Amino acid sequence: MAEFVILKEFLQRHDAEMIKNLLEENGIKSIVQADDCGGLRPFLSFGCTIKLKVDISDAEEARIILNALEEK
């Protein structure tokens, strides 16, 4: 069974989804975890963060990609 770790937390779901897509373009599978009924009820996540998680075996590579993006 895969073990997922939090790569980053976001305030907006769309920000997490954009990074998720970038990671998947680079061959890293990730998941977005939010308390918003799959995006149908965004108000439910008010005051909570949206978590982007990756498999622990991909975490280092994902951090490198994320850091490179943040440096731009």
Backbone hydrogen bonds, N-H to C=O, Kabsch-Sander energy under -0.5 kcal/mol:
donor,donor_aa,acceptor,acceptor_aa,energy
4,F,2,A,-0.5
5,V,54,V,-2.8
7,L,52,L,-3.2
8,K,52,L,-1.3
10,F,50,I,-2.8
15,D,12,Q,-0.5
16,A,12,Q,-1.3
17,E,13,R,-2.5
18,M,14,H,-2.0
19,I,15,D,-1.8
20,K,16,A,-2.3
21,N,17,E,-2.3
22,L,18,M,-2.0
23,L,19,I,-2.6
24,E,20,K,-2.4
25,E,21,N,-2.0
26,N,22,L,-0.9
26,N,23,L,-0.8
27,G,24,E,-1.5
28,I,23,L,-2.6
29,K,27,G,-0.6
31,I,53,K,-2.4
33,Q,31,I,-0.5
33,Q,51,K,-3.2
34,A,32,V,-0.6
36,D,34,A,-1.1
39,G,36,D,-0.5
40,L,37,C,-1.3
41,R,36,D,-2.5
44,L,41,R,-2.0
45,S,42,P,-1.4
46,F,43,F,-1.3
48,C,45,S,-2.7
50,I,10,F,-3.1
51,K,33,Q,-2.7
51,K,49,T,-0.5
52,L,8,K,-2.7
53,K,31,I,-3.0
53,K,51,K,-0.6
54,V,5,V,-2.2
55,D,29,K,-0.8
56,I,3,E,-2.9
58,D,55,D,-1.9
59,A,55,D,-0.7
59,A,56,I,-0.6
62,A,58,D,-2.4
63,R,59,A,-2.3
64,I,60,E,-2.0
65,I,61,E,-2.1
66,L,62,A,-2.5
67,N,63,R,-2.8
68,A,64,I,-2.2
69,L,65,I,-1.9
70,E,66,L,-2.2
71,E,67,N,-1.4
72,K,68,A,-0.6
72,K,69,L,-0.9
